[in-house]
Amino acid sequence: MIVIGLGLFAALIYISGPRLVWEELKAAGFMGFLAVVGNVLLSFLTWTLSWFVLLRGAGIPIRWRQVLSPMLAGSAVTYLTPSAYLGGEPVRAYWVAKTTGTGMARVMATAMVERLFAGTSLLAFASIGGFFALLSPAVSLADKGAVALGLGVMAIFLALGIVSFSQNLQWLSRTLKVLGRLIRWRGFTRLATSASEMENQIYQVLARRFGHALISFFLQLTTVFLSYIRPQLFFYFTKQTLFTFPQLSLFFTLNMFIGAFLWITPGGLGLADGGRAGVFRLLGIPISSASAYNVLFRFVELMQVGLGLYLLLRHGLLSWRAGRLEVKVEKKEPGG
């Protein structure tokens, strides 16, 4: 999939015209490059701080610097899995649990609350873009229906999660128990027990640490906002373009759906880039400029992913086996 993604990415640059893409990158200049790096770095820091606040709110004894490595490792795993928003949570939770001697369920609960806040923040910004997408004549009727359906499904699942976790209704563990009765697989019983423990921990974070939860949610909103303004940062330095609020909102929402459905290759490489180029065309941006945007942000993101993979290798959590990437999150203790 990495080879396929690289091939698609290279084909997109070839179609765009390598010389034109290079001219766009040169137009960004050193200050534009610093702005992109600063945006990605600040996004990562606010995201990390959001989880750190929840960890401290849960009474887990950890320092700020100790959260950076697990977050880098977890984000690298998420980048390489076929999901734009989930994947590396068990890795970072395991890392923190081993570092602090805290139970895995307790740490994982904070990671799930952080993801719940991230989803709610994404939905808040995406809803604005969805409104403009429904009004835009440049968006087809089929795409408008897909956006409305996607936002509706996302809102339903988030609402169910918030209600269940905040009231400790334990819908997840109950669902697993029902599936265990229907399918007759004992693994569902073990999963239900683990899920019930995690749901209890999530309830503790949401109900008894409301101040920490509120700060974490604000930091998630900040993280999403930094992602929201990325096109403005890049195209201000390359073309001195100032997007309107509806244009930025429309791009953010459509880009979110592209990430959700085209994250098949690692990081959505090639596929998501082509989708973003199509959205930029709706905004009147030529494909060469869109490709330059993809190249610069990909470069910075891949540096972050490379650092995360290095940390996984250094801590013995990453290995290659039979040509597959393998991340170990469980170890048998002597006598265990």
C-alpha positions in Angstrom: 0.0 0.0 0.0 3.0 2.3 0.6 4.2 1.7 -2.9 0.7 2.2 -4.4 0.3 5.4 -2.4 3.7 6.8 -3.5 2.9 5.8 -7.1 -0.4 7.7 -7.0 1.3 10.7 -5.3 4.0 10.8 -8.0 1.3 10.5 -10.7 -0.5 13.4 -9.3 2.6 15.6 -9.3 3.3 14.4 -12.9 -0.2 15.4 -14.0 0.2 18.8 -12.2 3.5 19.5 -13.9 6.6 19.0 -11.8 8.1 22.4 -12.8 4.8 24.2 -11.9 4.7 22.5 -8.5 8.3 23.4 -7.9 7.6 27.1 -8.8 4.7 27.1 -6.3 6.9 25.6 -3.6 9.6 28.3 -4.2 6.9 31.0 -4.1 6.1 29.9 -0.5 9.6 30.8 0.5 11.4 30.1 3.8 8.8 32.0 5.8 6.0 30.0 4.2 7.9 26.8 5.1 8.3 28.0 8.7 4.6 28.8 8.9 3.7 25.3 7.8 6.1 23.7 10.2 4.9 26.0 13.0 1.3 25.0 12.2 1.9 21.3 12.3 4.1 21.6 15.4 1.6 23.8 17.3 -1.2 21.4 16.3 0.7 18.5 17.8 1.5 20.4 21.0 -2.1 21.5 21.7 -3.3 17.9 20.9 -0.7 16.5 23.3 -1.6 19.0 26.0 -5.3 18.1 25.6 -4.5 14.5 26.5 -2.0 15.5 29.2 -4.7 17.5 31.0 -7.0 14.5 31.0 -4.2 12.2 32.3 -3.5 14.6 35.2 -7.2 15.0 35.9 -7.5 11.2 36.2 -4.7 11.3 38.8 -2.1 9.6 36.7 1.4 10.8 37.8 3.0 11.9 34.6 5.0 15.0 33.5 4.4 17.0 30.3 7.6 15.8 28.6 6.7 12.1 29.3 3.6 12.5 27.1 5.4 13.7 24.0 7.0 10.4 23.0 3.9 8.3 23.4 1.9 10.8 21.4 4.5 10.8 18.6 4.5 7.0 18.5 0.7 6.8 18.6 0.2 9.4 15.9 2.7 7.5 13.7 0.8 4.3 14.1 -2.5 6.1 13.3 -0.9 7.6 10.2 0.0 4.1 8.9 -3.3 2.4 9.6 -6.4 2.6 7.3 -8.2 5.1 9.6 -7.7 8.9 9.7 -8.8 9.4 13.3 -8.1 6.1 15.2 -5.4 3.5 15.4 -2.6 4.5 17.7 -4.5 4.9 20.9 -3.6 1.5 22.4 0.1 2.2 21.7 0.2 5.5 23.5 -2.0 4.2 26.3 0.3 1.2 26.8 3.4 3.4 26.8 2.0 5.7 29.5 0.6 2.8 31.5 4.1 1.1 31.6 5.8 4.4 32.3 3.6 5.3 35.3 2.6 1.9 36.5 -1.0 2.7 36.0 -3.7 0.3 34.9 -4.2 0.1 31.1 -8.0 0.6 31.3 -7.5 3.9 33.3 -5.1 5.3 30.8 -7.1 4.1 27.8 -10.1 5.8 29.2 -8.4 9.2 29.0 -7.3 8.5 25.4 -11.0 7.6 24.5 -12.3 10.8 26.1 -9.6 12.7 24.1 -10.8 11.1 20.9 -14.4 11.9 21.9 -13.6 15.5 22.3 -11.6 15.5 19.0 -14.7 14.1 17.2 -17.0 16.6 18.7 -14.6 19.4 17.7 -14.3 18.1 14.2 -18.1 17.9 14.0 -18.5 21.5 15.2 -16.2 22.9 12.5 -17.5 20.4 9.8 -21.1 21.4 10.5 -20.2 25.0 9.5 -18.7 23.8 6.3 -21.6 21.4 5.7 -24.0 24.3 5.8 -22.0 26.1 3.1 -21.6 22.9 1.1 -25.4 22.6 1.0 -25.7 26.2 -0.3 -22.8 26.0 -2.8 -23.7 25.6 -6.5 -20.3 24.1 -7.1 -21.1 21.0 -5.0 -23.3 18.4 -6.8 -26.6 17.2 -5.4 -25.1 13.7 -4.7 -22.2 15.2 -2.8 -24.5 17.4 -0.8 -26.5 14.3 0.2 -23.3 12.5 1.1 -22.1 15.4 3.3 -25.5 15.7 5.0 -25.7 11.9 5.6 -22.1 11.7 6.9 -22.5 14.6 9.3 -25.8 13.1 10.5 -24.3 9.7 11.2 -21.2 11.2 12.9 -23.5 13.4 15.1 -25.6 10.3 16.1 -22.6 8.2 17.1 -21.0 11.1 19.0 -24.2 11.8 20.8 -24.6 8.2 21.8 -21.1 8.1 23.1 -21.4 11.3 25.1 -24.7 10.2 26.6 -23.5 6.7 27.4 -20.2 7.8 28.9 -21.4 10.8 30.8 -24.2 8.9 32.4 -22.2 5.6 32.8 -24.9 3.7 30.9 -22.3 1.2 29.6 -23.9 0.7 26.2 -20.6 -0.5 24.7 -20.1 -3.3 27.1 -23.8 -4.3 27.0 -23.7 -4.4 23.2 -20.6 -6.7 23.4 -22.5 -9.0 25.9 -25.5 -9.2 23.6 -23.2 -10.1 20.6 -21.5 -12.8 22.8 -24.9 -14.4 23.4 -25.8 -14.3 19.7 -22.5 -15.4 18.2 -21.4 -17.7 21.1 -17.8 -16.6 21.2 -16.2 -16.3 24.6 -14.0 -13.5 23.4 -16.9 -11.2 23.6 -17.2 -11.8 27.3 -13.6 -10.8 27.9 -14.1 -7.7 25.7 -17.3 -6.8 27.5 -15.5 -7.0 30.9 -12.6 -4.8 29.7 -15.0 -2.4 28.0 -17.1 -2.1 31.2 -14.0 -1.2 33.3 -12.9 1.4 30.7 -16.4 2.9 30.6 -16.3 3.3 34.4 -13.0 5.1 34.1 -14.3 7.3 31.3 -17.3 8.2 33.5 -14.9 9.2 36.3 -13.0 11.5 33.9 -16.1 13.2 32.5 -18.3 13.4 35.7 -15.7 14.1 38.4 -13.0 16.0 36.6 -15.2 18.5 34.7 -12.7 21.3 34.9 -10.0 19.2 33.3 -12.4 17.9 30.7 -13.5 21.5 29.8 -9.8 22.6 29.3 -9.1 19.5 27.3 -12.1 20.2 25.0 -11.0 23.8 24.5 -7.5 22.6 23.5 -9.1 20.2 21.0 -11.0 23.0 19.4 -7.7 24.9 19.1 -6.1 21.9 17.4 -8.9 21.6 14.9 -8.8 25.4 14.3 -5.1 25.1 13.4 -6.0 22.5 10.8 -8.9 24.6 9.6 -6.6 27.5 8.7 -3.9 25.5 6.9 -5.0 26.4 3.3 -5.0 30.1 4.3 -1.4 29.9 5.7 0.0 28.2 2.6 -1.8 30.2 -0.1 -1.2 33.5 1.6 2.6 33.0 1.1 2.4 31.5 -2.4 -0.4 33.7 -3.9 -1.3 36.3 -1.3 -4.8 34.7 -1.4 -7.3 35.4 1.3 -10.0 32.8 1.5 -13.5 33.7 2.7 -15.0 32.0 5.8 -17.3 30.0 3.6 -14.4 28.8 1.4 -12.3 27.7 4.3 -15.3 26.0 5.9 -16.2 24.2 2.7 -12.7 22.9 2.2 -12.4 21.7 5.8 -15.6 19.7 5.7 -14.9 18.1 2.4 -11.3 17.4 3.4 -12.6 15.7 6.6 -14.7 13.3 4.5 -11.8 12.7 2.2 -9.7 11.7 5.2 -12.5 9.4 6.4 -13.1 7.5 3.2 -9.8 7.7 1.3 -7.4 6.9 4.1 -6.8 3.5 2.5 -3.1 3.9 1.7 -0.8 4.9 4.6 -1.8 8.5 5.5 -4.2 8.5 2.5 -1.1 9.0 0.4 -2.0 9.7 -3.2 -5.8 9.1 -2.7 -6.5 11.8 -0.2 -4.1 14.2 -2.0 -6.1 13.7 -5.2 -9.3 14.3 -3.4 -7.9 17.5 -1.8 -6.8 18.7 -5.3 -10.4 18.2 -6.5 -11.7 20.3 -3.6 -9.2 23.1 -4.3 -10.4 23.1 -7.9 -13.9 24.0 -6.5 -12.3 27.0 -4.9 -10.6 28.1 -8.1 -7.1 26.8 -7.1 -5.1 25.1 -10.0 -4.0 21.6 -9.6 -0.3 22.5 -9.5 -0.9 24.8 -6.5 -2.9 22.0 -4.8 -0.1 19.6 -5.4 2.4 22.0 -3.9 0.2 22.3 -0.8 0.1 18.5 -0.5 3.9 18.1 -1.0 4.8 20.7 1.7 2.4 19.4 4.3 3.2 15.8 3.5 6.9 16.5 3.9 6.4 18.0 7.4 4.0 15.3 8.5 6.3 12.5 7.3 9.1 14.0 9.4 6.8 13.7 12.4 5.8 10.1 11.5 9.5 9.2 11.0 10.3 10.5 14.5 7.4 8.5 15.9 8.6 5.3 14.2 12.1 5.9 15.5 10.8 6.2 19.1 8.8 2.9 18.6 11.9 1.1 17.4 14.1 2.6 20.2 11.6 1.3 22.8 11.3 -2.2 21.2 7.6 -1.7 20.3 8.0 -1.9 16.6 9.2 -4.8 14.5 8.9 -6.1 10.9 7.6 -9.7 10.5 6.8 -11.4 7.2 6.9 -8.0 5.5 4.2 -6.5 7.8 4.5 -3.7 10.3 3.9 -5.0 13.8 3.4 -2.8 16.9 3.5 -4.7 20.2 1.4 -3.3 23.0 1.4 -6.3 25.3 4.3 -8.1 26.9 4.3 -11.2 29.1 5.9 -10.5 32.4 8.1 -13.2 34.0 5.8 -15.5 36.0 2.7 -13.6 34.6 
